[in-house]
Amino acid sequence: MRSLLKLLVVLFCVQRGEGHFLPSLIDQKQETASSNMSPNQDNREAEASGVGPSPAPIIPARSRRSALDSQCGLRSILLQVRHLGLGYDSDETVLFKYCSGTCPHARSNHDLTLTNLLQSGVLPQPAPGELRHNAPCCRPTHHEDMAFLDNSHRWHKVEKLSAAGCSCVG
């Protein structure tokens, strides 16, 4: 029964998008369990003196992402179909994959020439609100279709909904 409750908490956290807390919570529980499973001399002395054993230290989750996490790559999140924003009424949970991360910026001869032409006035400056991207972007290279059942028990297939591969483009 206890493991079923743990599973329910894990699934709830993932569904709400708070799954990033799970590794630190699992590590805390394992440390607490291991300290309770093997009492040492200090714990016996503390119990004899009437003072309970000290709680396991709380290890905070890392606040910064590692260099590997920030590189361009495929990420995924579990969410309900209705939260995709496509107008489907469905309680079904799907794994949505997307591309995210940074791309290295290496200036090419084209970039250098374009900058020179813009600064010298040969090319017109971009209009207000128009953006010129001069750095590569992390984008999907190919997509996957997704099928799901709506609340009226009808199947829907949405083509090219989820990313299947990522690369730096531009």
PEMOWO-V846862 format. One record per residue. N is the residue number from 1. RES is the residue in one small letter. SS is DSSP state (helix for helix, strand for strand, loop for the rest). OMEGA is omega as a letter, one per 30 degrees, with the letter a starting at -180 (999 if undefined). Layout:
<<N,RES,SS,OMEGA> <N,RES,SS,OMEGA>>
This chain:
<<1,m,loop,a> <2,r,helix,l> <3,s,helix,l> <4,l,helix,l> <5,l,helix,l> <6,k,helix,l> <7,l,helix,l> <8,l,helix,l> <9,v,helix,l> <10,v,helix,a> <11,l,helix,l> <12,f,helix,l> <13,c,helix,a> <14,v,helix,a> <15,q,helix,a> <16,r,loop,l> <17,g,loop,a> <18,e,loop,a> <19,g,helix,a> <20,h,helix,l> <21,f,helix,a> <22,l,helix,a> <23,p,helix,a> <24,s,helix,l> <25,l,helix,l> <26,i,helix,l> <27,d,helix,l> <28,q,helix,a> <29,k,helix,l> <30,q,helix,l> <31,e,helix,l> <32,t,helix,a> <33,a,helix,a> <34,s,helix,l> <35,s,helix,l> <36,n,helix,a> <37,m,helix,a> <38,s,loop,l> <39,p,loop,l> <40,n,loop,a> <41,q,helix,a> <42,d,helix,l> <43,n,helix,l> <44,r,helix,l> <45,e,helix,l> <46,a,helix,l> <47,e,helix,a> <48,a,helix,a> <49,s,loop,l> <50,g,loop,l> <51,v,loop,a> <52,g,loop,l> <53,p,loop,a> <54,s,loop,a> <55,p,loop,l> <56,a,loop,l> <57,p,loop,l> <58,i,loop,a> <59,i,loop,a> <60,p,loop,l> <61,a,loop,l> <62,r,loop,a> <63,s,loop,a> <64,r,loop,l> <65,r,loop,l> <66,s,loop,a> <67,a,helix,l> <68,l,helix,a> <69,d,helix,a> <70,s,helix,l> <71,q,strand,l> <72,c,loop,a> <73,g,strand,a> <74,l,strand,l> <75,r,strand,l> <76,s,strand,l> <77,i,strand,l> <78,l,strand,l> <79,l,strand,l> <80,q,strand,a> <81,v,helix,a> <82,r,helix,l> <83,h,helix,l> <84,l,helix,l> <85,g,loop,a> <86,l,loop,l> <87,g,loop,l> <88,y,loop,l> <89,d,loop,a> <90,s,loop,l> <91,d,loop,a> <92,e,loop,l> <93,t,strand,a> <94,v,strand,l> <95,l,strand,l> <96,f,strand,a> <97,k,strand,a> <98,y,strand,a> <99,c,strand,l> <100,s,strand,l> <101,g,loop,a> <102,t,strand,l> <103,c,loop,l> <104,p,loop,a> <105,h,loop,l> <106,a,loop,a> <107,r,loop,l> <108,s,loop,l> <109,n,helix,l> <110,h,helix,l> <111,d,helix,a> <112,l,helix,a> <113,t,helix,l> <114,l,helix,l> <115,t,helix,l> <116,n,helix,a> <117,l,helix,l> <118,l,helix,a> <119,q,helix,a> <120,s,helix,l> <121,g,loop,l> <122,v,loop,l> <123,l,loop,l> <124,p,loop,l> <125,q,loop,l> <126,p,loop,l> <127,a,loop,l> <128,p,loop,a> <129,g,loop,l> <130,e,loop,a> <131,l,loop,l> <132,r,loop,a> <133,h,loop,l> <134,n,loop,l> <135,a,loop,l> <136,p,loop,a> <137,c,strand,l> <138,c,strand,a> <139,r,strand,l> <140,p,strand,l> <141,t,strand,l> <142,h,strand,a> <143,h,strand,l> <144,e,strand,l> <145,d,strand,l> <146,m,strand,l> <147,a,strand,a> <148,f,strand,l> <149,l,strand,l> <150,d,loop,a> <151,n,loop,l> <152,s,loop,l> <153,h,loop,l> <154,r,loop,l> <155,w,strand,l> <156,h,strand,l> <157,k,strand,l> <158,v,strand,a> <159,e,strand,l> <160,k,strand,a> <161,l,strand,a> <162,s,strand,l> <163,a,strand,l> <164,a,strand,l> <165,g,strand,a> <166,c,strand,l> <167,s,strand,l> <168,c,strand,a> <169,v,strand,l> <170,g,loop,999>>
